[in-house]
Amino acid sequence: RRYGGTAPRVTALPRGADAARGGGVVGEYAYAQDGAATLIIRSRARVANACDAPLDVQIAGPDFGPVSLNAIPPGAARDLPLNVLRDAPDASAVCVRGADGRWRPAARLSELRDAASTAGDDPSMKKRRRLDRGDEAPLRFFLDAAGRAATVVVGPPRRLTSSLAARARVATAIRWPRSRDDYAATYEVGPGGCAGVHEVDARFWCLRVDGFEGQSDWVDAGPALSDRADGGPREAQFVVKTNDGRALHVTLKRSGGDVACPTLRLDCRFIVDDRTGLDLAARARGEAAPARGVGGKIMVDASPHTALSLEAGPARSRPVVPADAHGAAVAIVDPGGGGKAFEVALALEGRTLIVAPALCAAHAAPALSDFEFLVRSAFGQKDEDRAVFGNDAVPVFRSAVEVAVVRNGADPSKASWAKLPATPLGQVAPGVRFHAGDRQAEVWVVSAGPAGRRLELRERSSHRVPESAPPASERPA
């Protein structure tokens, strides 16, 4: 309670004569929501695993050890035992085993003790610095003393990530490959995943992407892999194709990211994020076949300024330019189905086009559980009636709708329908009021973002004005 909030509060707890040698311990205070504090006692020397595989660690030195620790999972850190820090001589080292099976010294205990004794006090120790260990091709080591504890960070020379919507597989070679015998290492990374790249010298890369039958040509990825910048773009270009001739351009880009491990990211030109549940496909202008998605994400070889059409079975939309259609509603019409249309809302975020239902409706009034919340097209078609139960949002593919509130089991044709007013983007519409027995209910547009609107039925007596609500002068009396 003294410090407020829920962020951990860290302080150093010296251990008398052992503090100078072992680095002491550190106490981390974590506060719960009710203000209760938990004190966690930890060693001031730790090992963090920034690799994508478990890391074996041991402490060894002249006339000491080796003392093995439990394997450290990826992305985790482990404290070094206090008795080992106290008894091990300064010449001992924290050793780790890489993917090649060799043990390598990551940091000397003398470095850890010096860093732990000044952690949090010496400004020069608050930056992560690299530990030069000579032969360390598969791994790199850094000493992080930004907090109260000194941490040895062990990671791969490079980290490969992907923003693609499908799994990507990369084959590498040190020299231009003439057969599979020339391959060096292979990496696999899923959507949003990560993989460690240990073979920095394997500069020739070849790419495969799920859903595309053809692999790319071999490409020199040296500009993205090398630590030396020659002034040119630090990237590499790949092209994968399907059997029907559809191509996808993929770029391997390097970003500084964490100094301990530069990041290589696989990007495509454009992604359509389908949140409608209609299993949409996207066709860029000039493409013979539409692109279909994986998990709602459609990779399109286009740009925000390329005309796209959206397809749901035989129904399709007019061509739209994403850069000009931000916040617009687009109809996907089936020309052979009697003109049946689905209206969707579009929102452009960077190189991603979000496609969502034009409207979502939710029954957010538990006290009115004996009443139904009905939504239909403003044109009054009977087959457009949608009953909404519970707080789960129900998609409605119409931007102009009428709403009604009736008792459970009542005839919807006798309901009193009200048309919702037009709602500018980013604003909240005034409520439409209904009488539900002896109580009053209101339907509010509680969200009017570019990716569709959200309607909620709320009881007026317990109604709370949502965020971004209009001024009191503009609300219904």
C-alpha positions as CSV (number, residue, x, y, z in Angstrom):
1,R,0.0,0.0,0.0
2,R,2.9,2.3,0.7
3,Y,4.0,2.3,-2.9
4,G,0.6,1.8,-4.6
5,G,-0.2,-0.1,-7.8
6,T,0.7,-3.6,-8.5
7,A,4.2,-3.2,-10.0
8,P,7.0,-5.2,-8.2
9,R,9.1,-3.2,-5.8
10,V,12.7,-4.4,-5.7
11,T,15.3,-3.8,-3.0
12,A,18.7,-5.3,-2.0
13,L,19.0,-7.2,1.2
14,P,22.7,-7.6,2.1
15,R,23.9,-10.8,3.8
16,G,26.7,-9.5,6.0
17,A,30.1,-10.8,5.2
18,D,28.7,-12.9,2.4
19,A,27.3,-9.9,0.6
20,A,30.6,-8.8,-0.9
21,R,31.5,-12.3,-2.1
22,G,28.2,-13.8,-3.1
23,G,26.5,-10.6,-4.2
24,G,23.8,-11.0,-1.4
25,V,20.2,-11.6,-2.2
26,V,17.5,-9.4,-3.5
27,G,13.9,-9.0,-2.2
28,E,11.1,-8.4,-4.6
29,Y,7.9,-7.1,-3.2
30,A,4.8,-7.9,-5.3
31,Y,1.5,-6.3,-4.4
32,A,-1.9,-7.9,-5.0
33,Q,-5.1,-6.1,-5.9
34,D,-6.2,-6.1,-2.2
35,G,-2.9,-4.5,-1.2
36,A,-1.4,-7.6,0.3
37,A,2.4,-7.8,-0.2
38,T,4.5,-10.9,-1.0
39,L,8.2,-10.8,-0.5
40,I,10.2,-13.1,-2.7
41,I,13.9,-13.7,-1.8
42,R,16.2,-14.4,-4.7
43,S,19.8,-14.6,-5.6
44,R,21.5,-11.5,-7.1
45,A,23.0,-13.6,-9.9
46,R,20.9,-15.2,-12.5
47,V,21.0,-16.9,-16.0
48,A,18.3,-16.0,-18.6
49,N,17.5,-18.2,-21.6
50,A,16.7,-16.2,-24.7
51,C,16.9,-19.2,-27.0
52,D,14.0,-21.2,-28.4
53,A,15.1,-24.5,-26.7
54,P,15.9,-25.5,-23.1
55,L,19.3,-24.5,-21.9
56,D,21.7,-26.7,-19.8
57,V,23.7,-24.8,-17.3
58,Q,26.5,-25.7,-14.9
59,I,29.1,-23.9,-12.8
60,A,32.7,-25.2,-13.0
61,G,36.2,-24.1,-12.4
62,P,39.6,-25.1,-11.1
63,D,39.2,-27.4,-8.1
64,F,35.4,-26.8,-8.1
65,G,32.4,-28.6,-9.5
66,P,31.0,-29.0,-11.9
67,V,27.6,-28.2,-10.3
68,S,24.7,-28.7,-12.7
69,L,21.4,-26.8,-12.6
70,N,18.1,-27.8,-13.9
71,A,17.5,-27.0,-17.6
72,I,16.2,-23.5,-18.1
73,P,13.0,-23.3,-20.3
74,P,13.0,-20.9,-23.2
75,G,12.2,-17.3,-22.1
76,A,12.8,-18.1,-18.4
77,A,15.5,-17.2,-15.9
78,R,17.0,-19.1,-13.0
79,D,18.8,-17.9,-9.9
80,L,22.3,-19.3,-9.1
81,P,22.4,-21.1,-5.8
82,L,23.7,-19.0,-2.9
83,N,26.0,-21.7,-1.6
84,V,27.6,-22.1,-5.0
85,L,28.2,-18.3,-5.3
86,R,29.7,-18.3,-1.8
87,D,32.0,-21.3,-2.2
88,A,33.1,-21.1,-5.9
89,P,36.4,-19.3,-6.6
90,D,36.5,-16.3,-8.9
91,A,38.1,-18.3,-11.7
92,S,34.9,-20.4,-11.9
93,A,32.5,-19.7,-14.7
94,V,28.8,-20.2,-15.6
95,C,28.9,-22.6,-18.6
96,V,26.1,-23.4,-21.0
97,R,25.7,-26.2,-23.6
98,G,24.7,-25.1,-27.1
99,A,22.8,-27.0,-29.9
100,D,26.1,-28.5,-31.1
101,G,26.6,-30.2,-27.7
102,R,29.7,-28.2,-26.7
103,W,30.0,-26.5,-23.3
104,R,31.0,-22.9,-23.4
105,P,31.8,-20.4,-20.6
106,A,29.1,-17.7,-20.6
107,A,30.4,-15.5,-17.7
108,R,33.0,-15.7,-15.0
109,L,31.8,-15.5,-11.4
110,S,34.1,-12.6,-10.8
111,E,32.1,-10.6,-13.4
112,L,28.8,-11.6,-11.9
113,R,30.0,-10.6,-8.4
114,D,31.2,-7.3,-9.5
115,A,28.1,-6.6,-11.5
116,A,25.8,-7.7,-8.6
117,S,27.6,-5.5,-6.1
118,T,27.0,-2.4,-8.2
119,A,23.7,-3.3,-9.8
120,G,21.2,-0.5,-9.4
121,D,23.9,1.9,-8.1
122,D,26.5,2.4,-10.8
123,P,25.0,4.1,-13.9
124,S,27.6,2.6,-16.2
125,M,26.3,-0.9,-15.3
126,K,22.7,-0.2,-16.2
127,K,23.2,-1.1,-19.9
128,R,23.4,-4.5,-21.3
129,R,26.9,-5.2,-22.5
130,R,28.2,-8.1,-24.6
131,L,30.6,-10.6,-23.1
132,D,33.4,-11.5,-25.7
133,R,34.0,-15.2,-25.5
134,G,35.8,-15.8,-28.8
135,D,34.4,-19.0,-30.2
136,E,30.7,-18.4,-29.7
137,A,29.2,-18.9,-33.2
138,P,26.0,-20.8,-32.0
139,L,25.4,-18.6,-28.9
140,R,26.0,-15.0,-27.7
141,F,26.3,-13.9,-24.1
142,F,25.3,-10.6,-22.5
143,L,25.6,-9.2,-19.0
144,D,22.5,-7.3,-17.9
145,A,22.8,-5.3,-14.6
146,A,19.8,-3.0,-15.2
147,G,18.0,-4.1,-12.1
148,R,19.2,-5.1,-8.6
149,A,20.4,-8.4,-9.9
150,A,23.1,-9.3,-12.4
151,T,21.8,-11.5,-15.2
152,V,23.7,-13.4,-17.8
153,V,21.5,-13.5,-21.0
154,V,22.2,-16.4,-23.4
155,G,20.7,-16.2,-26.8
156,P,21.2,-17.0,-30.5
157,P,23.1,-14.7,-32.8
158,R,19.8,-13.9,-34.6
159,R,16.1,-14.4,-34.0
160,L,13.7,-15.2,-36.8
161,T,10.1,-14.0,-36.5
162,S,7.2,-14.0,-38.9
163,S,4.1,-11.8,-39.5
164,L,2.9,-14.2,-42.2
165,A,-0.4,-15.9,-41.8
166,A,1.0,-19.4,-42.5
167,R,3.9,-21.5,-41.4
168,A,7.2,-20.6,-43.1
169,R,10.2,-23.0,-43.5
170,V,13.7,-21.8,-44.4
171,A,16.6,-23.8,-45.7
172,T,20.1,-22.3,-45.5
173,A,23.5,-23.0,-47.1
174,I,27.0,-21.6,-46.5
175,R,27.8,-21.7,-50.3
176,W,25.5,-21.6,-53.3
177,P,23.8,-25.0,-53.0
178,R,24.0,-27.6,-55.8
179,S,22.5,-30.4,-53.9
180,R,20.9,-31.1,-50.5
181,D,24.3,-32.1,-49.2
182,D,25.2,-28.4,-49.3
183,Y,22.4,-27.4,-46.8
184,A,23.5,-26.1,-43.5
185,A,20.5,-25.6,-41.3
186,T,16.7,-25.4,-41.6
187,Y,14.4,-23.2,-39.5
188,E,10.6,-23.3,-39.1
189,V,8.5,-20.5,-37.8
190,G,4.7,-20.2,-37.5
191,P,2.5,-17.1,-37.5
192,G,3.7,-14.8,-34.8
193,G,6.3,-17.4,-33.8
194,C,10.1,-17.2,-33.2
195,A,13.1,-19.3,-34.0
196,G,16.8,-18.9,-33.2
197,V,19.2,-18.6,-36.1
198,H,22.5,-20.1,-35.0
199,E,24.3,-20.5,-38.4
200,V,25.2,-16.8,-39.3
201,D,27.7,-17.9,-41.9
202,A,24.9,-19.7,-43.9
203,R,24.0,-16.6,-46.0
204,F,22.1,-18.3,-48.8
205,W,18.4,-18.8,-48.0
206,C,15.4,-20.5,-49.6
207,L,11.8,-20.1,-48.5
208,R,8.7,-22.2,-48.4
209,V,5.3,-21.1,-47.2
210,D,2.3,-23.4,-46.5
211,G,-0.4,-23.0,-49.1
212,F,2.1,-22.2,-51.9
213,E,3.3,-25.3,-53.7
214,G,6.5,-23.7,-55.1
215,Q,9.6,-22.8,-53.1
216,S,11.5,-19.6,-53.7
217,D,14.8,-19.3,-55.5
218,W,17.9,-19.3,-53.5
219,V,18.7,-15.7,-52.3
220,D,21.7,-14.1,-50.8
221,A,20.5,-13.0,-47.3
222,G,23.9,-11.7,-46.3
223,P,22.9,-8.0,-46.0
224,A,20.2,-9.0,-43.4
225,L,22.5,-11.4,-41.5
226,S,25.7,-9.4,-41.3
227,D,26.5,-7.1,-38.5
228,R,28.3,-4.8,-40.9
229,A,26.1,-2.3,-42.7
230,D,27.3,-1.3,-46.1
231,G,24.8,1.5,-46.5
232,G,22.3,-0.6,-48.6
233,P,19.0,-2.0,-47.4
234,R,19.4,-4.7,-44.8
235,E,16.8,-7.1,-46.3
236,A,16.3,-9.9,-48.8
237,Q,13.4,-10.6,-51.2
238,F,11.7,-13.9,-51.8
239,V,8.9,-15.0,-54.2
240,V,6.8,-18.1,-53.7
241,K,4.1,-19.2,-56.1
242,T,1.1,-21.5,-56.3
243,N,0.3,-24.0,-59.1
244,D,-2.3,-21.6,-60.5
245,G,0.3,-18.9,-60.9
246,R,-0.6,-16.7,-57.9
247,A,2.6,-15.2,-56.4
248,L,3.5,-13.9,-52.9
249,H,6.4,-11.5,-52.3
250,V,8.0,-12.0,-48.9
251,T,10.6,-9.7,-47.4
252,L,13.2,-10.6,-44.8
253,K,13.9,-7.5,-42.8
254,R,16.4,-6.9,-40.0
255,S,15.6,-4.7,-37.0
256,G,17.9,-3.8,-34.2
257,G,15.4,-4.8,-31.5
258,D,17.2,-6.2,-28.4
259,V,20.9,-5.6,-28.6
260,A,21.4,-9.1,-27.4
261,C,19.8,-10.6,-30.5
262,P,19.0,-8.7,-33.7
263,T,15.6,-9.7,-35.2
264,L,15.0,-11.0,-38.7
265,R,11.3,-10.7,-39.7
266,L,9.4,-12.3,-42.6
267,D,6.8,-9.9,-43.9
268,C,4.4,-10.0,-46.8
269,R,3.1,-7.0,-48.6
270,F,-0.5,-6.9,-47.3
271,I,-2.8,-8.9,-45.1
272,V,-6.6,-9.0,-45.0
273,D,-7.8,-9.8,-41.4
274,D,-11.2,-11.5,-41.8
275,R,-13.2,-11.2,-38.6
276,T,-16.6,-11.8,-40.1
277,G,-16.7,-15.6,-39.9
278,L,-17.8,-15.8,-43.6
279,D,-14.6,-17.4,-44.7
280,L,-13.8,-14.6,-47.1
281,A,-11.4,-14.6,-50.0
282,A,-9.6,-11.6,-51.4
283,R,-8.7,-11.0,-55.1
284,A,-6.3,-8.3,-56.1
285,R,-6.8,-6.5,-59.4
286,G,-5.3,-8.6,-62.2
287,E,-5.1,-11.8,-60.2
288,A,-6.7,-14.9,-61.9
289,A,-7.5,-16.6,-58.6
290,P,-8.5,-15.2,-55.2
291,A,-6.3,-15.6,-52.1
292,R,-7.7,-17.6,-49.2
293,G,-6.7,-17.3,-45.6
294,V,-5.5,-19.4,-42.8
295,G,-7.2,-18.7,-39.5
296,G,-8.9,-15.6,-40.9
297,K,-5.7,-14.0,-42.1
298,I,-5.4,-13.7,-45.9
299,M,-2.0,-12.8,-47.5
300,V,-2.4,-10.7,-50.6
301,D,0.4,-9.7,-53.0
302,A,-0.9,-6.1,-53.1
303,S,-0.5,-2.8,-51.3
304,P,-2.9,-0.4,-49.5
305,H,-3.3,1.4,-52.8
306,T,-4.2,-1.7,-54.8
307,A,-7.9,-2.4,-55.6
308,L,-9.2,-5.5,-53.9
309,S,-12.5,-7.3,-54.1
310,L,-13.8,-9.5,-51.2
311,E,-15.6,-12.8,-52.0
312,A,-17.8,-15.1,-50.0
313,G,-18.7,-18.0,-52.2
314,P,-20.4,-16.7,-55.3
315,A,-21.0,-13.3,-53.7
316,R,-18.4,-10.6,-54.2
317,S,-17.9,-6.9,-53.4
318,R,-17.1,-4.1,-55.7
319,P,-13.3,-3.3,-56.0
320,V,-12.2,-1.1,-53.1
321,V,-8.9,0.6,-52.5
322,P,-8.0,0.0,-48.8
323,A,-6.3,3.4,-48.4
324,D,-9.5,5.1,-49.4
325,A,-12.0,2.8,-47.8
326,H,-10.9,3.2,-44.1
327,G,-14.1,3.4,-42.0
328,A,-16.4,2.6,-44.9
329,A,-19.1,-0.1,-45.2
330,V,-18.9,-2.4,-48.3
331,A,-21.6,-4.8,-49.5
332,I,-20.7,-8.3,-50.6
333,V,-23.6,-9.1,-53.1
334,D,-24.6,-12.5,-54.6
335,P,-25.8,-11.6,-58.1
336,G,-27.5,-15.0,-58.5
337,G,-29.0,-15.1,-55.0
338,G,-31.8,-12.6,-55.3
339,G,-29.5,-9.7,-54.5
340,K,-28.7,-11.0,-51.0
341,A,-25.9,-8.8,-49.5
342,F,-23.6,-8.8,-46.5
343,E,-22.4,-5.5,-45.3
344,V,-19.0,-5.4,-43.8
345,A,-17.0,-2.6,-42.2
346,L,-13.4,-1.9,-43.2
347,A,-10.5,-0.5,-41.2
348,L,-6.9,-0.1,-42.4
349,E,-4.1,-0.5,-39.8
350,G,-0.7,-0.2,-41.4
351,R,-0.5,-3.0,-44.0
352,T,-3.5,-4.9,-42.6
353,L,-7.1,-4.4,-43.7
354,I,-9.6,-5.4,-41.0
355,V,-12.9,-6.7,-42.3
356,A,-15.6,-7.0,-39.6
357,P,-19.4,-7.3,-39.5
358,A,-21.1,-3.9,-40.1
359,L,-22.7,-4.3,-36.6
360,C,-22.6,-6.5,-33.5
361,A,-25.5,-6.6,-31.0
362,A,-25.4,-7.7,-27.4
363,H,-28.0,-8.1,-24.6
364,A,-26.2,-6.5,-21.7
365,A,-29.2,-6.2,-19.3
366,P,-29.4,-9.3,-17.0
367,A,-32.4,-7.8,-15.2
368,L,-34.3,-7.9,-18.5
369,S,-33.7,-11.6,-19.2
370,D,-37.4,-12.2,-19.8
371,F,-37.2,-9.8,-22.8
372,E,-35.7,-10.4,-26.2
373,F,-33.6,-7.8,-28.1
374,L,-34.4,-8.0,-31.8
375,V,-32.4,-6.5,-34.7
376,R,-33.5,-6.4,-38.3
377,S,-32.7,-4.6,-41.5
378,A,-34.1,-1.0,-41.7
379,F,-35.9,-2.1,-44.9
380,G,-38.1,-4.5,-42.8
381,Q,-37.3,-7.9,-44.4
382,K,-38.7,-10.6,-42.2
383,D,-35.8,-12.9,-42.8
384,E,-33.4,-10.3,-41.4
385,D,-34.8,-10.6,-37.8
386,R,-32.0,-11.5,-35.3
387,A,-32.8,-12.3,-31.7
388,V,-29.9,-11.5,-29.3
389,F,-29.5,-13.4,-26.0
390,G,-26.8,-13.0,-23.4
391,N,-23.8,-10.7,-23.5
392,D,-22.1,-12.5,-26.5
393,A,-22.1,-10.2,-29.5
394,V,-24.1,-11.4,-32.5
395,P,-22.9,-10.3,-35.9
396,V,-25.4,-8.4,-38.1
397,F,-24.3,-7.8,-41.7
398,R,-26.4,-4.6,-42.1
399,S,-25.4,-1.1,-41.4
400,A,-28.9,0.4,-41.3
401,V,-31.0,-1.5,-38.8
402,E,-34.1,-1.3,-36.7
403,V,-34.3,-2.6,-33.1
404,A,-37.1,-3.7,-30.8
405,V,-37.6,-5.2,-27.3
406,V,-40.3,-7.8,-26.8
407,R,-41.2,-10.2,-24.1
408,N,-40.0,-13.7,-24.6
409,G,-42.2,-15.7,-26.9
410,A,-44.1,-12.6,-28.1
411,D,-44.9,-12.1,-31.8
412,P,-42.1,-9.9,-33.3
413,S,-44.4,-8.6,-36.0
414,K,-46.4,-6.8,-33.3
415,A,-43.2,-5.2,-31.8
416,S,-42.6,-1.5,-32.0
417,W,-39.5,-1.1,-34.2
418,A,-37.2,1.9,-34.0
419,K,-34.6,2.9,-36.4
420,L,-31.2,3.8,-35.0
421,P,-29.8,7.2,-35.9
422,A,-26.7,7.6,-38.1
423,T,-23.6,7.5,-35.9
424,P,-20.4,9.2,-37.0
425,L,-17.2,7.3,-36.5
426,G,-15.8,7.5,-33.0
427,Q,-19.0,8.8,-31.4
428,V,-21.7,7.2,-29.3
429,A,-25.3,7.4,-30.5
430,P,-28.1,8.6,-28.2
431,G,-30.2,5.8,-26.8
432,V,-33.4,4.5,-28.3
433,R,-35.8,4.0,-25.4
434,F,-38.3,1.1,-24.9
435,H,-40.8,0.2,-22.3
436,A,-40.2,-3.3,-21.0
437,G,-43.2,-3.9,-18.7
438,D,-42.9,-1.6,-15.8
439,R,-39.2,-0.9,-16.6
440,Q,-37.4,1.1,-19.2
441,A,-34.6,-0.1,-21.5
442,E,-32.3,1.7,-23.9
443,V,-30.3,0.5,-26.9
444,W,-27.0,2.4,-27.2
445,V,-24.4,2.4,-29.8
446,V,-21.5,1.9,-27.4
447,S,-18.8,1.6,-30.0
448,A,-18.7,3.3,-33.4
449,G,-15.2,2.5,-34.5
450,P,-14.1,2.0,-38.1
451,A,-14.3,-1.8,-37.7
452,G,-18.1,-1.8,-37.2
453,R,-20.5,-0.7,-34.5
454,R,-21.6,-2.4,-31.3
455,L,-25.2,-2.2,-30.0
456,E,-26.1,-3.0,-26.4
457,L,-29.4,-3.3,-24.7
458,R,-29.2,-1.9,-21.2
459,E,-31.7,-1.3,-18.4
460,R,-32.2,2.4,-18.0
461,S,-32.4,2.3,-14.1
462,S,-28.9,0.7,-14.0
463,H,-27.6,2.4,-17.1
464,R,-24.1,3.8,-16.9
465,V,-23.0,6.3,-19.6
466,P,-20.4,4.5,-21.7
467,E,-17.0,6.0,-22.6
468,S,-17.1,8.6,-25.4
469,A,-20.8,9.2,-24.6
470,P,-22.3,12.5,-25.9
471,P,-22.7,15.5,-23.6
472,A,-25.7,15.4,-21.2
473,S,-27.4,18.0,-23.3
474,E,-27.5,15.6,-26.3
475,R,-28.7,12.6,-24.4
476,P,-32.4,11.6,-24.3
477,A,-34.4,13.1,-21.4
